[in-house]
Amino acid sequence: MEMTREALLMCADLLPEDPTPWAYLIMVAVYNGDGEEVERAYFEQAIQRSGNSWIAHMHRLTGLTEKYGGSHAQMFKFAYETASKAEQGTLLPALILKAH
């Protein structure tokens, strides 16, 4: 996981406007058990670059599941809040389906 993190951080440095490395860093943090603060920080970096990033939102949703230390309440809250603010035409409302 550390090699993956290092490679993604290098990519983030090389392409500072690209949300993709940050989105995948969320999953590294989830699988590595880095905790909510790290996951949220990576998520914020990703959506700062692209507020509609499906990958970032999906990985954030995964990190909020009970399996990875979150809860059903956190996961559903995130899905519904994101869907309610989503721009028309994005995939983000589908987070509700993924949460269920």
Contacts in CASP RR format, 6 or more apart in sequence:
PFRMAT RR
TARGET T0000
AUTHOR 0000-0000-0000
METHOD contacts of the structure
MODEL  1
MEMTREALLMCADLLPEDPTPWAYLIMVAVYNGDGEEVERAYFEQAIQRS
GNSWIAHMHRLTGLTEKYGGSHAQMFKFAYETASKAEQGTLLPALILKAH
1 28 0 8 1.000
1 31 0 8 1.000
1 32 0 8 1.000
4 24 0 8 1.000
4 28 0 8 1.000
5 25 0 8 1.000
5 28 0 8 1.000
5 32 0 8 1.000
8 21 0 8 1.000
8 22 0 8 1.000
8 24 0 8 1.000
8 25 0 8 1.000
8 28 0 8 1.000
9 21 0 8 1.000
9 25 0 8 1.000
11 18 0 8 1.000
11 20 0 8 1.000
11 21 0 8 1.000
12 18 0 8 1.000
12 21 0 8 1.000
12 22 0 8 1.000
12 25 0 8 1.000
12 45 0 8 1.000
15 21 0 8 1.000
17 49 0 8 1.000
18 49 0 8 1.000
19 45 0 8 1.000
19 46 0 8 1.000
19 47 0 8 1.000
19 48 0 8 1.000
19 49 0 8 1.000
19 50 0 8 1.000
19 51 0 8 1.000
19 53 0 8 1.000
19 55 0 8 1.000
19 56 0 8 1.000
20 46 0 8 1.000
20 55 0 8 1.000
22 42 0 8 1.000
22 43 0 8 1.000
22 45 0 8 1.000
22 46 0 8 1.000
22 49 0 8 1.000
22 56 0 8 1.000
23 42 0 8 1.000
23 46 0 8 1.000
23 53 0 8 1.000
23 55 0 8 1.000
23 56 0 8 1.000
23 59 0 8 1.000
24 55 0 8 1.000
24 59 0 8 1.000
25 42 0 8 1.000
25 45 0 8 1.000
25 46 0 8 1.000
26 39 0 8 1.000
26 42 0 8 1.000
26 43 0 8 1.000
26 46 0 8 1.000
26 56 0 8 1.000
26 59 0 8 1.000
26 60 0 8 1.000
26 63 0 8 1.000
27 59 0 8 1.000
27 62 0 8 1.000
28 34 0 8 1.000
29 35 0 8 1.000
29 38 0 8 1.000
29 39 0 8 1.000
29 42 0 8 1.000
30 39 0 8 1.000
30 59 0 8 1.000
30 62 0 8 1.000
30 63 0 8 1.000
30 68 0 8 1.000
33 68 0 8 1.000
36 70 0 8 1.000
39 60 0 8 1.000
39 63 0 8 1.000
40 60 0 8 1.000
43 56 0 8 1.000
43 59 0 8 1.000
43 60 0 8 1.000
46 53 0 8 1.000
46 55 0 8 1.000
46 56 0 8 1.000
47 53 0 8 1.000
47 56 0 8 1.000
47 57 0 8 1.000
50 56 0 8 1.000
52 86 0 8 1.000
52 87 0 8 1.000
52 90 0 8 1.000
52 92 0 8 1.000
54 90 0 8 1.000
54 91 0 8 1.000
54 92 0 8 1.000
57 82 0 8 1.000
57 92 0 8 1.000
57 95 0 8 1.000
58 95 0 8 1.000
58 98 0 8 1.000
60 78 0 8 1.000
61 75 0 8 1.000
61 78 0 8 1.000
61 79 0 8 1.000
61 95 0 8 1.000
61 98 0 8 1.000
61 99 0 8 1.000
62 68 0 8 1.000
63 69 0 8 1.000
63 70 0 8 1.000
64 70 0 8 1.000
64 71 0 8 1.000
64 74 0 8 1.000
64 75 0 8 1.000
64 78 0 8 1.000
65 75 0 8 1.000
66 72 0 8 1.000
66 75 0 8 1.000
75 99 0 8 1.000
76 99 0 8 1.000
78 95 0 8 1.000
78 99 0 8 1.000
79 95 0 8 1.000
79 96 0 8 1.000
79 98 0 8 1.000
79 99 0 8 1.000
80 96 0 8 1.000
82 92 0 8 1.000
82 95 0 8 1.000
83 92 0 8 1.000
83 93 0 8 1.000
83 95 0 8 1.000
83 96 0 8 1.000
86 92 0 8 1.000
86 93 0 8 1.000
END
